Amino acid sequence: MFDNILLPIDMEHTASWEKSLPIAVKLCGAGGTLHVLGIVHDLGSAIIASYLPEGFEENALRAMKSKLDAFIEKEVPSGTNAVSHVGHGHVPERILAAANEVDADIIVVASHPPGDLMTLLVGSNADKLARYSERPVLVIR
């Protein structure tokens, strides 16, 4: 099927992977690699960052890596070649950068249906990925 599948997930929201993970695993086939990506969000302000303890970012990235490794062990079916990746920054930009880094053949991402004014005005991460990615994006609802 595909050699490299990128699956960005939000460890805090099961809906970000419960439907997309099985599809991504199927797309891997026998010889593909599932790249599971977790992102530590950018705080967006140096002022906010100045109030955080020293080493906050490094600790957050290390904790995310541990959570992703545990997620892969628990949720990804045995026999699937899966690798965890951690990023830091603005979510859509980080996903697109990771897709380039792992040379993803496809990005599989979950999306929530639009249901409020904020989604209409701001847009979802899946929408931004589908709009700006040079790689195929499979959006799962």
C-alpha positions in Angstrom: 0.0 0.0 0.0 2.1 3.0 1.3 5.6 3.0 2.6 5.4 5.9 5.1 2.2 6.9 6.7 2.1 9.9 9.1 -0.5 9.8 11.8 -0.6 13.0 14.0 -2.5 12.4 17.2 -3.4 14.4 20.3 -2.7 12.3 23.3 -5.4 14.2 25.3 -8.2 13.4 22.9 -9.1 9.8 21.9 -11.1 11.1 19.0 -7.9 12.2 17.3 -6.9 8.6 16.8 -9.7 6.1 17.5 -11.0 6.1 13.9 -7.9 7.1 12.1 -5.5 4.6 13.7 -7.2 1.5 12.2 -7.3 3.1 8.8 -3.6 4.2 9.0 -2.6 0.6 10.0 -4.5 -0.8 7.0 -2.7 1.6 4.7 0.7 0.5 6.0 0.2 -3.0 4.7 2.9 -5.5 5.4 6.0 -3.4 4.7 5.0 0.1 5.5 5.9 2.3 8.5 3.4 4.1 10.6 4.9 7.4 11.9 2.9 8.5 15.0 3.4 12.2 15.7 2.6 14.0 18.9 3.0 17.7 19.2 3.8 19.9 22.2 1.9 23.1 21.3 3.7 26.4 21.0 2.7 28.8 23.8 2.8 31.6 21.3 4.3 34.2 23.6 7.7 34.8 25.1 6.0 36.5 28.0 4.1 33.3 28.9 7.2 31.2 28.4 9.1 33.4 30.9 6.8 32.3 33.7 7.4 28.6 33.1 10.1 26.6 35.0 13.5 26.2 33.4 13.6 23.1 31.2 9.8 23.1 30.7 10.0 22.5 26.9 12.6 19.7 27.2 10.5 18.0 29.9 7.3 18.4 27.9 9.0 16.9 24.8 10.4 14.0 26.8 7.0 13.3 28.5 5.3 13.3 25.0 7.8 10.8 23.7 7.1 8.5 26.6 3.4 8.8 26.1 3.7 8.1 22.4 5.9 5.0 23.0 3.3 3.7 25.5 0.5 4.5 23.0 2.2 2.5 20.3 2.8 -0.5 22.6 -0.8 -0.5 23.8 -2.9 0.6 20.7 -0.9 -0.3 17.6 -1.5 -3.9 16.5 1.6 -6.1 16.8 3.3 -6.7 13.5 2.9 -3.1 12.5 6.1 -1.2 12.1 5.4 2.0 14.1 7.8 4.8 15.1 7.0 7.7 17.5 8.0 11.3 16.6 7.7 14.4 18.8 7.4 18.0 17.5 7.0 21.4 19.1 5.3 24.4 17.6 2.2 25.4 15.6 0.3 22.2 14.9 -0.4 22.3 11.1 3.1 23.7 10.4 4.7 21.0 12.5 2.7 18.2 10.9 3.7 19.4 7.4 7.3 19.6 8.4 7.2 16.1 9.9 5.6 14.8 6.7 8.7 16.1 4.8 11.1 14.7 7.4 9.7 11.2 7.2 9.0 11.4 3.5 5.4 10.5 4.2 3.4 9.1 1.3 0.2 10.2 3.0 -1.0 12.0 6.1 -3.9 10.4 7.9 -5.6 12.8 10.3 -8.8 12.8 12.3 -11.2 15.8 12.1 -14.1 16.8 14.1 -17.2 18.0 12.3 -17.7 21.8 12.4 -20.1 22.6 15.1 -19.4 26.0 16.5 -18.5 29.5 15.4 -14.9 29.2 16.3 -14.4 26.3 13.9 -16.1 28.3 11.2 -13.9 31.4 11.9 -10.6 29.7 12.7 -10.7 26.4 10.8 -9.5 23.1 12.0 -6.0 21.6 11.7 -7.3 19.0 9.2 -8.6 21.8 7.0 -5.3 23.6 7.1 -3.4 20.3 6.3 -5.7 19.5 3.3 -5.3 23.1 2.0 -1.5 23.5 2.3 0.0 20.0 2.1 1.8 19.0 -1.0 1.3 15.4 0.0 -2.0 13.5 0.0 -4.1 14.0 3.2 -6.8 11.5 4.2 -9.2 13.2 6.6 -11.2 10.8 8.8 -14.4 11.8 10.5 
